[in-house]
Amino acid sequence: MHYIAPMDDGAAALSAVIGARVKAERQARGWTLDQLAGAASVSRRMLINVEQGDVNPSVGTLLRLSDALGVGLPALVEPPEPAVLKVTRRGDGAVLWRGSAGGQGTLVAGTAAPDVVELWDWTMTSGEEHHSEAHAPGTHELVHVLQGALTIDIAGRTVTLHPGDSASFSGDTDHSYANRGKRPARFSLAVFEPGVRAAAAGRP
């Protein structure tokens, strides 16, 4: 779903950073707005809003843009640095998903293309749910529940995980995460997306 949501100062600052990086990556390739919009399957208006930092884009929109650019989602939040060690302190991760009741999905670490790995810290309050579109072919996701209960729906299967439980599955089909319990759920999520730069070759 694409939407323009009210943003606090932190979200507005992150949106401005993401917008500037999307624009820089697009211009570095000599692409027009229409070319990137077409390659990413997003509207031209949405792309303009993203580049201007006027929108709080969904995770799905950011994934489509990063895949089209061949850089991976972490590069839109913070460009990769040639460092042996990079530390993200508590509270410094990029909050890219916000639930209706206060839940958050925070990207805390990631690698550069072509083989992109994302590490997320998620919290969902009771009743919250996140629907994810199918990612690029070959994407895999790993989930480890730390607190509460997490329900995953994918390919007609539903499973509920409890603290200490883990699951792995292909992320290249539609799937969702939900907290259908009464207590907050917290889980770690790792996403592996191989060959991002190769998949983007030749676009637009």
Phi, psi and omega in degrees: 000136176259135180202158173249112185250153175301138183240138171279180185299320180295315180293322180295319179295318179295318179298322179294319179296312180300315181301316180296323182285323175299314181297317180296317180295320179296312182292327178297335179266356181072026182269146172277169175301317181295323180294314179291320179301317179293318181294328183265355182058044172236160181286155178298320179298318178298317180298318177300315179298320178297311183296329179275355180073021183268357187229149173259087189290153177290162176300322179299318178297316180296322178295318180296320179293315182293322178295317181296324180279344179073032183243340185086148183302317181304328182291337177282335180273318179204118182303142179297141179245140179284069182239147178291325182223131176230129184246133171248112182286157179307128180091354182262357180290163181272116179279107184253352175223134177232125179281166183290342182240021174107357178292159181217145171243115188244123174279113187256341179197157179193162178248168182273163174297155016271333181258100189266132173239129178246138175242123185241151171240114185247142169229130177234129175275170184304129177091350181280153182209145177233121177262130182244131175290162176299132178274184181299151178306138179092356180289139176232147178234143178235132182235137175226119183274130181256331185205144177073202181232136181237129178254128179247131175244126179204132174050041178081003179248144178232132178221142177249127180253145179241172184310129182093345178280151178225163176208151174226144182198164177287131181266007183266029169221156181302141180205168181212155175241140181212147172254101181259010177266187182261347182249157178301147176245138176230136181209154174263142181228127173245134180238126178247120180235104184277153172062037183297312183294322180294322181295332182272352183300137178089351177278156355275000000 
